[in-house]
Amino acid sequence: MKDKIKEIVSALAILIVGFLILDPMSFYYTNMQTASLVIILLIAYVAFQIFIWKAKPQDEREDQLLYRANANAYLFGTAVLVIGLVYQAFSHSVDVWLLIALLVMIISRMASCFYKERD
């Protein structure tokens, strides 16, 4: 249960700091403030990834739930990237990082599947 709370706190930290980096209230961040926010974001992201990586199912039901959660995260992540690419294509300003992120997700998924089948 402690790990779930830590996972939720780190996910909320990522969301809050990411929101602040977007600067929705038109603050003027100095370079030091921006660097601090980026460092906090990276620390929260690493903490979140550690909790995800350490997740071990205790039985078959939890294993199936973990599999579904991972599959859903992948599908929603790629869907958001494709929607972003389509939107930017129509506004004639495609950000190359959206395409790179989509390709990395797809290639890593394929590589993971091939590696798993090889075992």
DSSP file (Angstrom, degrees, kcal/mol; ACC not computed):
  #  RESIDUE AA STRUCTURE BP1 BP2  ACC     N-H-->O    O-->H-N    N-H-->O    O-->H-N    TCO  KAPPA ALPHA  PHI   PSI    X-CA   Y-CA   Z-CA
    1    1 A M     >        0   0    0      0, 0.0     4,-1.9     0, 0.0     5,-0.2   0.000 360.0 360.0 360.0 -36.2    0.0    0.0    0.0
    2    2 A K  H  >  +     0   0    0      1,-0.2     4,-2.4     2,-0.2     5,-0.2   0.894 360.0  52.0 -61.0 -39.7    2.9    2.4    0.7
    3    3 A D  H  > S+     0   0    0      1,-0.2     4,-2.5     2,-0.2    -1,-0.2   0.872 106.6  53.3 -66.0 -36.0    4.2    1.9   -2.8
    4    4 A K  H  > S+     0   0    0      2,-0.2     4,-2.4     1,-0.2    -1,-0.2   0.908 110.0  47.6 -64.7 -40.8    0.8    2.8   -4.3
    5    5 A I  H  X S+     0   0    0     -4,-1.9     4,-2.6     2,-0.2    -2,-0.2   0.917 112.8  48.5 -66.1 -42.4    0.7    6.0   -2.3
    6    6 A K  H  X S+     0   0    0     -4,-2.4     4,-2.5     2,-0.2    -2,-0.2   0.893 111.1  51.4 -63.3 -39.1    4.3    6.9   -3.3
    7    7 A E  H  X S+     0   0    0     -4,-2.5     4,-2.2     2,-0.2    -2,-0.2   0.916 111.6  46.7 -63.0 -43.7    3.3    6.1   -6.9
    8    8 A I  H  X S+     0   0    0     -4,-2.4     4,-2.6     2,-0.2    -2,-0.2   0.911 112.6  49.8 -65.5 -43.0    0.3    8.4   -6.7
    9    9 A V  H  X S+     0   0    0     -4,-2.6     4,-2.3     1,-0.2    -2,-0.2   0.918 112.1  47.2 -63.4 -43.4    2.3   11.2   -5.1
   10   10 A S  H  X S+     0   0    0     -4,-2.5     4,-2.0     2,-0.2    -1,-0.2   0.884 112.1  50.4 -67.4 -36.5    5.0   11.0   -7.8
   11   11 A A  H  X S+     0   0    0     -4,-2.2     4,-2.2     2,-0.2    -2,-0.2   0.916 111.4  48.2 -65.7 -42.3    2.4   11.0  -10.5
   12   12 A L  H  X S+     0   0    0     -4,-2.6     4,-2.9     1,-0.2     5,-0.2   0.888 109.3  53.6 -63.8 -38.4    0.7   14.0   -9.0
   13   13 A A  H  X S+     0   0    0     -4,-2.3     4,-2.6     2,-0.2     5,-0.3   0.906 108.2  50.2 -62.6 -40.9    4.1   15.8   -8.8
   14   14 A I  H  X S+     0   0    0     -4,-2.0     4,-2.5     2,-0.2    -2,-0.2   0.933 113.4  45.8 -61.6 -45.9    4.7   15.1  -12.5
   15   15 A L  H  X S+     0   0    0     -4,-2.2     4,-2.3     2,-0.2    -2,-0.2   0.923 115.1  45.8 -64.4 -45.0    1.3   16.6  -13.4
   16   16 A I  H  X S+     0   0    0     -4,-2.9     4,-2.3     2,-0.2    -2,-0.2   0.940 116.7  43.2 -66.4 -47.4    1.6   19.6  -11.1
   17   17 A V  H  X S+     0   0    0     -4,-2.6     4,-2.4    -5,-0.2    -1,-0.2   0.897 113.5  52.4 -67.0 -39.0    5.2   20.5  -12.2
   18   18 A G  H  X S+     0   0    0     -4,-2.5     4,-1.5    -5,-0.3    -1,-0.2   0.905 109.6  49.9 -60.6 -40.6    4.3   19.8  -15.8
   19   19 A F  H  X S+     0   0    0     -4,-2.3     4,-0.5     1,-0.2    -2,-0.2   0.907 110.8  49.3 -63.2 -42.6    1.4   22.2  -15.5
   20   20 A L  H >< S+     0   0    0     -4,-2.3     3,-1.0     1,-0.2    -2,-0.2   0.871 106.4  55.8 -65.6 -36.3    3.6   24.8  -14.0
   21   21 A I  H 3< S+     0   0    0     -4,-2.4    -1,-0.2     1,-0.3    -2,-0.2   0.845  99.3  60.6 -65.1 -32.3    6.2   24.4  -16.8
   22   22 A L  H 3< S-     0   0    0     -4,-1.5    -1,-0.3    -5,-0.2    -2,-0.2   0.722 102.2-141.6 -65.3 -19.0    3.4   25.2  -19.3
   23   23 A D    X<  +     0   0    0     -3,-1.0     3,-1.2    -4,-0.5    -3,-0.1   0.963  32.0 172.8  58.4  60.2    3.1   28.5  -17.5
   24   24 A P  T 3  S+     0   0    0      0, 0.0    -1,-0.1     0, 0.0    -4,-0.1   0.717  74.6  52.2 -72.3 -19.3   -0.7   28.8  -17.6
   25   25 A M  T 3  S-     0   0    0     -5,-0.1    -2,-0.1     2,-0.0    -5,-0.0   0.228 112.6-115.1-102.1  14.3   -0.8   32.0  -15.4
   26   26 A S    <   +     0   0    0     -3,-1.2     2,-0.2     1,-0.2    -3,-0.1   0.851  53.9 165.8  55.9  41.6    1.8   33.9  -17.6
   27   27 A F        -     0   0    0      1,-0.0     2,-0.8     0, 0.0    -1,-0.2  -0.520  39.5-124.5 -75.0 154.1    4.5   34.0  -14.9
   28   28 A Y        -     0   0    0     -2,-0.2     2,-0.4     0, 0.0    -1,-0.0  -0.894  28.5-158.2-100.5 107.3    7.9   35.0  -16.1
   29   29 A Y        -     0   0    0     -2,-0.8     2,-0.1    -8,-0.1    -3,-0.0  -0.684   8.5-136.8 -85.7 134.0   10.2   32.2  -15.0
   30   30 A T     >  -     0   0    0     -2,-0.4     4,-2.5     1,-0.1     5,-0.2  -0.346  32.0-102.1 -75.4 169.8   13.9   33.0  -14.6
   31   31 A N  H  > S+     0   0    0      1,-0.2     4,-2.5     2,-0.2     5,-0.2   0.877 124.3  52.6 -61.6 -36.6   16.3   30.5  -16.0
   32   32 A M  H  > S+     0   0    0      2,-0.2     4,-2.3     1,-0.2    -1,-0.2   0.900 109.9  47.4 -67.6 -40.4   17.0   29.3  -12.4
   33   33 A Q  H  > S+     0   0    0      2,-0.2     4,-2.4     1,-0.2    -2,-0.2   0.912 113.1  48.6 -66.5 -41.9   13.3   28.8  -11.7
   34   34 A T  H  X S+     0   0    0     -4,-2.5     4,-2.4     2,-0.2    -2,-0.2   0.923 111.8  49.3 -63.4 -43.8   12.8   26.9  -15.0
   35   35 A A  H  X S+     0   0    0     -4,-2.5     4,-2.4    -5,-0.2    -2,-0.2   0.900 110.4  51.3 -62.2 -40.5   15.9   24.7  -14.2
   36   36 A S  H  X S+     0   0    0     -4,-2.3     4,-2.5     2,-0.2    -2,-0.2   0.918 110.3  48.5 -63.0 -43.6   14.5   24.0  -10.7
   37   37 A L  H  X S+     0   0    0     -4,-2.4     4,-2.5     1,-0.2    -2,-0.2   0.900 111.5  50.0 -63.1 -40.5   11.1   23.0  -12.2
   38   38 A V  H  X S+     0   0    0     -4,-2.4     4,-2.5     2,-0.2    -2,-0.2   0.904 110.7  49.3 -65.3 -41.1   12.8   20.7  -14.7
   39   39 A I  H  X S+     0   0    0     -4,-2.4     4,-2.5     2,-0.2    -2,-0.2   0.921 111.9  48.3 -64.4 -43.4   14.9   19.1  -12.0
   40   40 A I  H  X S+     0   0    0     -4,-2.5     4,-2.5     1,-0.2    -2,-0.2   0.909 111.6  51.1 -62.2 -41.5   11.8   18.5   -9.9
   41   41 A L  H  X S+     0   0    0     -4,-2.5     4,-2.4     1,-0.2    -2,-0.2   0.922 111.1  47.5 -61.0 -45.2   10.0   17.1  -12.9
   42   42 A L  H  X S+     0   0    0     -4,-2.5     4,-2.6     2,-0.2    -2,-0.2   0.893 111.9  49.7 -65.3 -40.2   12.9   14.7  -13.7
   43   43 A I  H  X S+     0   0    0     -4,-2.5     4,-2.4     2,-0.2    -2,-0.2   0.929 112.8  46.9 -64.6 -44.4   13.1   13.5  -10.0
   44   44 A A  H  X S+     0   0    0     -4,-2.5     4,-2.4     2,-0.2    -2,-0.2   0.891 112.6  50.7 -63.8 -39.1    9.4   12.9   -9.9
   45   45 A Y  H  X S+     0   0    0     -4,-2.4     4,-2.6     2,-0.2    -2,-0.2   0.924 110.7  47.7 -65.3 -44.8    9.5   11.0  -13.2
   46   46 A V  H  X S+     0   0    0     -4,-2.6     4,-2.2     2,-0.2    -2,-0.2   0.918 112.3  50.0 -63.0 -42.6   12.4    8.8  -12.1
   47   47 A A  H  X S+     0   0    0     -4,-2.4     4,-2.0     2,-0.2    -2,-0.2   0.926 111.3  48.9 -60.9 -44.3   10.6    8.0   -8.8
   48   48 A F  H  X S+     0   0    0     -4,-2.4     4,-2.2     1,-0.2    -2,-0.2   0.917 111.0  49.9 -61.5 -44.2    7.4    7.2  -10.8
   49   49 A Q  H  X S+     0   0    0     -4,-2.6     4,-2.8     1,-0.2    -1,-0.2   0.860 107.4  54.4 -64.9 -35.7    9.4    4.9  -13.1
   50   50 A I  H  X S+     0   0    0     -4,-2.2     4,-2.2     2,-0.2    -1,-0.2   0.923 109.4  47.6 -63.4 -43.3   11.0    3.1  -10.2
   51   51 A F  H  < S+     0   0    0     -4,-2.0     4,-0.5     2,-0.2    -2,-0.2   0.890 113.8  47.3 -65.6 -38.6    7.6    2.3   -8.7
   52   52 A I  H >< S+     0   0    0     -4,-2.2     3,-1.0     1,-0.2    -2,-0.2   0.924 113.0  48.8 -66.3 -43.9    6.3    1.1  -12.1
   53   53 A W  H 3< S+     0   0    0     -4,-2.8    -2,-0.2     1,-0.2    -1,-0.2   0.854 110.0  51.4 -65.6 -35.6    9.4   -1.0  -12.7
   54   54 A K  T 3< S+     0   0    0     -4,-2.2     2,-0.3    -5,-0.2    -1,-0.2   0.539  79.0 122.2 -80.8  -5.7    9.3   -2.6   -9.2
   55   55 A A    <   -     0   0    0     -3,-1.0    -3,-0.0    -4,-0.5    -4,-0.0  -0.409  39.2-178.3 -63.6 120.7    5.6   -3.6   -9.5
   56   56 A K        -     0   0    0     -2,-0.3     2,-0.1    10,-0.0    -2,-0.1  -0.981  22.7-131.4-123.6 120.7    5.4   -7.4   -9.1
   57   57 A P        -     0   0    0      0, 0.0     3,-0.1     0, 0.0     6,-0.0  -0.429   7.3-154.6 -69.6 145.4    2.1   -9.2   -9.4
   58   58 A Q  S    S+     0   0    0     -2,-0.1     2,-0.3     1,-0.1     3,-0.0   0.682  73.2   4.5 -94.0 -20.1    1.3  -11.6   -6.5
   59   59 A D  S  > S-     0   0    0      1,-0.0     4,-2.0     0, 0.0     5,-0.1  -0.889  86.9 -86.0-150.9-178.3   -1.0  -13.8   -8.5
   60   60 A E  H  > S+     0   0    0     -2,-0.3     4,-2.4     1,-0.2     5,-0.2   0.846 122.0  55.6 -65.0 -34.8   -2.4  -14.4  -12.0
   61   61 A R  H  > S+     0   0    0      2,-0.2     4,-2.3     1,-0.2    -1,-0.2   0.934 109.9  45.0 -64.9 -45.8   -5.3  -11.9  -11.5
   62   62 A E  H  > S+     0   0    0      2,-0.2     4,-2.5     1,-0.2    -1,-0.2   0.863 111.1  54.8 -65.5 -35.3   -2.9   -9.1  -10.6
   63   63 A D  H  X S+     0   0    0     -4,-2.0     4,-2.2     2,-0.2    -2,-0.2   0.921 109.6  46.6 -62.6 -44.0   -0.6  -10.2  -13.5
   64   64 A Q  H  X S+     0   0    0     -4,-2.4     4,-2.4     2,-0.2    -2,-0.2   0.899 112.4  50.0 -65.2 -41.0   -3.6   -9.8  -15.9
   65   65 A L  H  X S+     0   0    0     -4,-2.3     4,-2.4     2,-0.2    -2,-0.2   0.901 111.0  49.4 -64.1 -40.8   -4.5   -6.5  -14.4
   66   66 A L  H  X S+     0   0    0     -4,-2.5     4,-2.3     2,-0.2    -2,-0.2   0.897 110.7  50.5 -64.4 -41.1   -1.0   -5.2  -14.8
   67   67 A Y  H  X S+     0   0    0     -4,-2.2     4,-2.5     2,-0.2    -2,-0.2   0.929 111.8  47.0 -61.5 -46.2   -0.9   -6.4  -18.4
   68   68 A R  H  X S+     0   0    0     -4,-2.4     4,-2.8     2,-0.2     5,-0.2   0.893 110.7  52.3 -64.3 -40.1   -4.2   -4.6  -19.2
   69   69 A A  H  X S+     0   0    0     -4,-2.4     4,-2.4     2,-0.2    -1,-0.2   0.916 111.7  46.5 -62.6 -42.9   -3.0   -1.4  -17.5
   70   70 A N  H  X S+     0   0    0     -4,-2.3     4,-2.2     2,-0.2    -2,-0.2   0.908 113.1  48.8 -65.2 -42.2    0.2   -1.4  -19.6
   71   71 A A  H  X S+     0   0    0     -4,-2.5     4,-2.6     2,-0.2    -2,-0.2   0.915 112.5  48.2 -64.6 -42.7   -1.7   -2.1  -22.8
   72   72 A N  H  X S+     0   0    0     -4,-2.8     4,-2.8     2,-0.2     5,-0.3   0.908 110.2  51.5 -64.6 -41.3   -4.2    0.7  -22.0
   73   73 A A  H  X S+     0   0    0     -4,-2.4     4,-2.4    -5,-0.2    -1,-0.2   0.910 111.8  47.7 -61.3 -41.9   -1.4    3.1  -21.2
   74   74 A Y  H  X S+     0   0    0     -4,-2.2     4,-2.6     2,-0.2     5,-0.2   0.938 113.3  47.2 -63.9 -47.1    0.3    2.3  -24.5
   75   75 A L  H  X S+     0   0    0     -4,-2.6     4,-2.1     1,-0.2    -2,-0.2   0.921 115.4  44.2 -63.5 -44.5   -2.9    2.6  -26.5
   76   76 A F  H  X S+     0   0    0     -4,-2.8     4,-2.4     2,-0.2    -1,-0.2   0.895 113.2  52.1 -67.9 -39.0   -3.9    5.9  -25.0
   77   77 A G  H  X S+     0   0    0     -4,-2.4     4,-1.9    -5,-0.3    -2,-0.2   0.932 112.7  43.5 -62.5 -46.3   -0.3    7.3  -25.2
   78   78 A T  H  X S+     0   0    0     -4,-2.6     4,-2.5     1,-0.2    -1,-0.2   0.871 112.0  54.8 -68.2 -35.0   -0.1    6.5  -28.9
   79   79 A A  H  X S+     0   0    0     -4,-2.1     4,-2.6    -5,-0.2    -2,-0.2   0.919 108.1  48.5 -63.8 -43.0   -3.6    7.8  -29.5
   80   80 A V  H  X S+     0   0    0     -4,-2.4     4,-2.4     1,-0.2    -1,-0.2   0.903 112.2  49.1 -64.0 -40.7   -2.7   11.2  -28.0
   81   81 A L  H  X S+     0   0    0     -4,-1.9     4,-2.3     2,-0.2    -2,-0.2   0.904 112.0  47.9 -66.0 -40.6    0.4   11.4  -30.1
   82   82 A V  H  X S+     0   0    0     -4,-2.5     4,-2.7     2,-0.2    -2,-0.2   0.917 111.7  50.0 -66.2 -42.4   -1.4   10.6  -33.3
   83   83 A I  H  X S+     0   0    0     -4,-2.6     4,-2.7     1,-0.2    -2,-0.2   0.912 111.0  50.4 -61.2 -41.8   -4.1   13.1  -32.5
   84   84 A G  H  X S+     0   0    0     -4,-2.4     4,-2.5     2,-0.2    -2,-0.2   0.905 111.0  48.5 -62.3 -41.5   -1.4   15.7  -31.8
   85   85 A L  H  X S+     0   0    0     -4,-2.3     4,-2.2     2,-0.2    -2,-0.2   0.915 112.5  47.9 -64.5 -43.0    0.3   14.9  -35.1
   86   86 A V  H  X S+     0   0    0     -4,-2.7     4,-1.9     2,-0.2    -2,-0.2   0.936 113.1  48.2 -63.1 -46.5   -3.0   15.1  -37.0
   87   87 A Y  H  X S+     0   0    0     -4,-2.7     4,-1.2     1,-0.2    -2,-0.2   0.932 114.5  45.3 -59.7 -46.8   -3.9   18.5  -35.4
   88   88 A Q  H  <>S+     0   0    0     -4,-2.5     5,-2.2     1,-0.2     4,-0.3   0.820 107.4  58.9 -69.9 -29.1   -0.5   19.9  -36.1
   89   89 A A  H ><5S+     0   0    0     -4,-2.2     3,-0.8     1,-0.2    -1,-0.2   0.904 107.3  47.0 -64.1 -39.5   -0.5   18.6  -39.7
   90   90 A F  H 3<5S+     0   0    0     -4,-1.9    -1,-0.2     1,-0.2    -2,-0.2   0.747 112.5  49.0 -74.7 -22.6   -3.7   20.7  -40.3
   91   91 A S  T 3<5S-     0   0    0     -4,-1.2    -1,-0.2    -5,-0.2    -2,-0.2   0.355 111.0-125.2 -95.3   6.1   -2.1   23.7  -38.7
   92   92 A H  T < 5S+     0   0    0     -3,-0.8    -3,-0.2    -4,-0.3    -2,-0.1   0.822  83.0  99.8  58.1  38.6    1.0   23.2  -40.8
   93   93 A S      < -     0   0    0     -5,-2.2     2,-0.4     2,-0.0    -4,-0.1  -0.436  50.4-177.6-148.5  69.3    3.4   23.2  -37.9
   94   94 A V        -     0   0    0     -5,-0.1     2,-0.5    -6,-0.1    -9,-0.1  -0.558  21.1-139.0 -76.1 126.2    4.3   19.6  -37.1
   95   95 A D    >>  -     0   0    0     -2,-0.4     3,-1.2     1,-0.1     4,-0.9  -0.753   5.0-145.9 -85.0 123.7    6.6   19.2  -34.1
   96   96 A V  H 3> S+     0   0    0     -2,-0.5     4,-2.4     1,-0.3     5,-0.2   0.768  93.9  68.0 -62.9 -25.8    9.2   16.5  -34.8
   97   97 A W  H 3> S+     0   0    0      1,-0.2     4,-2.5     2,-0.2    -1,-0.3   0.808  94.1  56.7 -67.5 -29.0    9.2   15.4  -31.1
   98   98 A L  H <> S+     0   0    0     -3,-1.2     4,-2.2     2,-0.2    -1,-0.2   0.936 110.4  44.1 -64.2 -44.8    5.7   14.1  -31.4
   99   99 A L  H  X S+     0   0    0     -4,-0.9     4,-2.7     2,-0.2    -2,-0.2   0.903 113.3  51.0 -66.5 -41.4    6.7   11.8  -34.3
  100  100 A I  H  X S+     0   0    0     -4,-2.4     4,-2.6     2,-0.2    -2,-0.2   0.929 110.8  48.6 -61.9 -45.1    9.9   10.8  -32.5
  101  101 A A  H  X S+     0   0    0     -4,-2.5     4,-2.3     2,-0.2    -2,-0.2   0.911 112.4  48.8 -61.8 -42.6    7.9    9.9  -29.3
  102  102 A L  H  X S+     0   0    0     -4,-2.2     4,-2.4     2,-0.2    -2,-0.2   0.929 112.7  47.5 -62.6 -45.8    5.4    7.9  -31.3
  103  103 A L  H  X S+     0   0    0     -4,-2.7     4,-2.9     1,-0.2     5,-0.3   0.901 111.0  51.2 -63.9 -40.6    8.1    6.0  -33.2
  104  104 A V  H  X S+     0   0    0     -4,-2.6     4,-2.5     2,-0.2     5,-0.2   0.916 111.1  48.6 -63.1 -42.5   10.0    5.2  -29.9
  105  105 A M  H  X S+     0   0    0     -4,-2.3     4,-1.9    -5,-0.2    -2,-0.2   0.931 115.4  43.7 -62.8 -45.0    6.8    3.9  -28.3
  106  106 A I  H  X S+     0   0    0     -4,-2.4     4,-2.4     2,-0.2    -2,-0.2   0.927 116.0  46.3 -68.3 -45.3    6.0    1.7  -31.3
  107  107 A I  H  X S+     0   0    0     -4,-2.9     4,-2.7     1,-0.2     5,-0.2   0.907 113.1  49.3 -65.6 -41.4    9.6    0.4  -31.8
  108  108 A S  H  X S+     0   0    0     -4,-2.5     4,-2.3    -5,-0.3    -1,-0.2   0.873 111.0  50.8 -67.4 -34.7   10.0   -0.3  -28.1
  109  109 A R  H  X S+     0   0    0     -4,-1.9     4,-2.3    -5,-0.2    -2,-0.2   0.939 112.7  45.7 -65.0 -46.0    6.7   -2.2  -28.0
  110  110 A M  H  X S+     0   0    0     -4,-2.4     4,-2.5     1,-0.2    -2,-0.2   0.917 113.3  49.4 -63.5 -43.1    7.7   -4.3  -31.1
  111  111 A A  H  X S+     0   0    0     -4,-2.7     4,-2.6     1,-0.2    -1,-0.2   0.901 110.7  50.7 -63.5 -40.6   11.2   -5.0  -29.6
  112  112 A S  H  X S+     0   0    0     -4,-2.3     4,-2.5     2,-0.2    -1,-0.2   0.908 111.1  48.3 -63.3 -41.5    9.7   -6.0  -26.3
  113  113 A C  H  X S+     0   0    0     -4,-2.3     4,-2.2     2,-0.2    -2,-0.2   0.919 112.8  47.4 -65.6 -43.1    7.3   -8.4  -28.0
  114  114 A F  H  X S+     0   0    0     -4,-2.5     4,-1.5     2,-0.2    -2,-0.2   0.907 113.4  48.9 -63.9 -41.0   10.0  -10.0  -30.1
  115  115 A Y  H  X S+     0   0    0     -4,-2.6     4,-1.0    -5,-0.2    -2,-0.2   0.913 111.5  49.3 -64.2 -42.5   12.3  -10.3  -27.1
  116  116 A K  H  < S+     0   0    0     -4,-2.5     3,-0.4     1,-0.2    -2,-0.2   0.886 110.3  50.4 -65.9 -39.2    9.5  -11.9  -25.1
  117  117 A E  H  < S+     0   0    0     -4,-2.2    -1,-0.2     1,-0.2    -2,-0.2   0.805 104.0  60.6 -68.4 -29.0    8.7  -14.4  -27.9
  118  118 A R  H  <        0   0    0     -4,-1.5    -1,-0.2     1,-0.3    -2,-0.2   0.794 360.0 360.0 -68.9 -28.9   12.4  -15.4  -28.1
  119  119 A D     <        0   0    0     -4,-1.0    -1,-0.3    -3,-0.4    -2,-0.2   0.488 360.0 360.0 -68.2 360.0   12.4  -16.6  -24.5
